[in-house]
Amino acid sequence: MGPYFEYLREMIIRVFGDLGKFFGKAFGSPWADVPTNFSDYNSYLATYSASFGFWGWFFWVLFLILFLGVIGGILFLLFILLRKYIRFVKKELDKDDLRKQVETLNYELYQATQEKNRILNLKVGYMGLKTEDGKKEEEVKEGETPILDTRFPKLISVDQAYRGTNMDIPFRPGLSLEEICNAFRNFAASNLGLFYKIDVIRQLFAGIATSKLIILEGISGTGKTSMAYALGKFFVHDSAIIAVQPSWKDRSELLGYYNEFTKKFNESEFLKALYATGYRKDPSIITLDEMNLARIEYYFAEFLSVMEMRDTGAWEIDLIPNVVEGDPALLKDGKLAIPQNVIFFGTANNDDSTFTISDKVYDRAISLFFDDKGRPFDAPAQEPMPIAYGQLKSLFDEAIRQNPISESMMKKFSDLDDFVIKKFKLAFGNRILKQLETFIPTYVACGGKEVDGFDFIFTNKILKKFESLNIAFLKDELKQLDAFLDKTYGKGTFPMAHNYIEGLIKNN
């Protein structure tokens, strides 16, 4: 056995020494000195093999098999790694090639679209008609950005349409909020055949004074969208009707997005309407029709947050990170301001095809519920009434100064708050109390009663939250609440709240 192990030692030293030389020369003539050593391998074997014996030859064969296995394993591993590397490189080359092809196709599509628009504009100009920017092709003034060469063609068309236009609206002396409410009600009835209760009109204008988001909800066919449409006609500035789609999940569905391939911003009609509001001096209504087909707190979330800021100068929406020459005039540092004269309306059907409006949205909005079409009445003819938003805002401010909430009513409302907390573990919250300070005085200025204003706020801001409770186990508490309202405010008051409580008990 001794000669075999001596042989094994010599062989291992020599073989791995040669392997070291092989890898050490970094594949530069790696086997230049090795071939001369093959004869040495044979001489080692001839010298020691005569004394191997049985066990020596046994271990020699075993070692040879293991050695060949190690060498084969190393070669196989190198082969696998090389094949994976080749596949990876090929895949990356294919991706690069595909990416270049996509970029080329998008660029060619953009060029073809631009060429088509130029041809159409030439044809339109030749016929003496106006192009999409409102001018003949050859009449684009010096210094104006050609619509086809801008990232925001729709917004630039708004710039060009309003440039040099006087949007001032004459002040109407002696105008009151009650007069506006009556005039709008008569206008809707006499011109459009839409009949609304005077209380609903008062709630509408008090809501506009309180929040930038007015939700018109109820069963289909009760005139929700028609109210927003009629108000636009009344102010002589048509409401922009934006149809909400069920697929809307984020702000890009509402505002649009920047296309990296075409290098243009895909502008939405909502964005165009919002941008145009910045040029106007009258109330501008943007209506999100069937707004709860998608989750409002998803696609409208940024607006809900921005409009909570006390500093209205910070009401801005980020559109694009960088600014280039030729961008729209009202776009500052890639941001668009939300003008104070904009009023967002949202219509909502309450059925199984829509999402439930969350408390987050209700808390920030004023909601009007429509449960019937309204009864026809004889209304005197009423002309539209263009009003500057500045005058409307001054009427709201004047109403708050002249009609402060009485201390006795606030004390009763505070007692009602304590009762609801005790029985239902719900609180009114600071936001609702702050809205009271605007809604109630404005509602009174519109011709309503203070107690009816409290009834509206309590029903729409507090009782709606009860739907999330397990009413089946709270019927006794609801009856106690009904009795508490009569005891606190007097029998026959708070009709909206009484009807709502009755409905909760009956339906559960």
HELIX and SHEET records of a PDB file:
HELIX    1   1 GLY A    2  GLY A   24  1                                  23    
HELIX    2   2 PRO A   35  ASN A   37  5                                   3    
HELIX    3   3 PHE A   38  SER A   49  1                                  12    
HELIX    4   4 GLY A   53  TYR A  126  1                                  74    
HELIX    5   5 GLU A  137  GLU A  139  5                                   3    
HELIX    6   6 ILE A  147  ASP A  149  5                                   3    
HELIX    7   7 PRO A  153  TYR A  162  1                                  10    
HELIX    8   8 LEU A  177  LEU A  192  1                                  16    
HELIX    9   9 ILE A  198  THR A  210  1                                  13    
HELIX   10  10 LYS A  224  PHE A  234  1                                  11    
HELIX   11  11 ARG A  251  LEU A  255  1                                   5    
HELIX   12  12 GLU A  269  THR A  277  1                                   9    
HELIX   13  13 MET A  291  LEU A  293  5                                   3    
HELIX   14  14 ILE A  296  TYR A  299  1                                   4    
HELIX   15  15 ALA A  301  VAL A  306  1                                   6    
HELIX   16  16 THR A  312  ALA A  314  5                                   3    
HELIX   17  17 ASP A  359  ARG A  364  1                                   6    
HELIX   18  18 TYR A  389  GLN A  402  1                                  14    
HELIX   19  19 GLU A  407  PHE A  424  1                                  18    
HELIX   20  20 ASN A  430  ALA A  445  1                                  16    
HELIX   21  21 GLU A  450  ILE A  457  1                                   8    
HELIX   22  22 PHE A  458  ILE A  462  3                                   5    
HELIX   23  23 LEU A  463  SER A  468  5                                   6    
HELIX   24  24 ILE A  471  PHE A  473  5                                   3    
HELIX   25  25 LYS A  475  TYR A  489  1                                  15    
HELIX   26  26 PRO A  495  ASN A  507  1                                  13    
SHEET    1   A 5 ALA A 240  ALA A 243  0                                        
SHEET    2   A 5 SER A 284  ASP A 289  1                                        
SHEET    3   A 5 VAL A 342  ASN A 349  1                                        
SHEET    4   A 5 LEU A 213  GLY A 218  1                                        
SHEET    5   A 5 ILE A 366  PHE A 370  1                                        
SHEET    1   B 2 GLY A 256  ASN A 259  0                                        
SHEET    2   B 2 LYS A 264  GLU A 267 -1                                        
SHEET    1   C 3 GLU A 316  ASP A 318  0                                        
SHEET    2   C 3 LYS A 335  ALA A 337 -1                                        
SHEET    3   C 3 LEU A 331  LYS A 332 -1                                        
END                                                                             
